[in-house]
Amino acid sequence: MNIVKSVWNIPPETSSQHPAPFPQEIPQRLIELNSYKGDVVLDPFIGRGTTAVVAEKLDRDWIGIDLNKDYVDMSYDRIEDETKKIFDDRSLFDL
């Protein structure tokens, strides 16, 4: 995979759970290009958690924010499923 090509041909992703899903390859390329292991990745619209999943897999810390609590819950479920990371106390994320 050449992440520095000027044109990225990445097929779209679809989901009935969220209106704007995108493939993991997009945040993967951006995270690899713009950060180092141990850096923090900020996702101000965490949605389904795609960026957080990729950040976990690339050994980056992450912060995810969303106004919709259902999306936050969905993202934590997905992160746990795809990375096997366990969040001991999700109440820390409740407003």
Buried (B, 14 or more C-beta within 10 A) or exposed (E): EEEEEEEEEEEEBEEEEBEEBBEBBBBBBBBBEEBEEEBEBEBEEBBBBBBBBBBBEBEBBBEBEBEEEEBBBBBBBBBBEBBEEEEEEEEEBEE
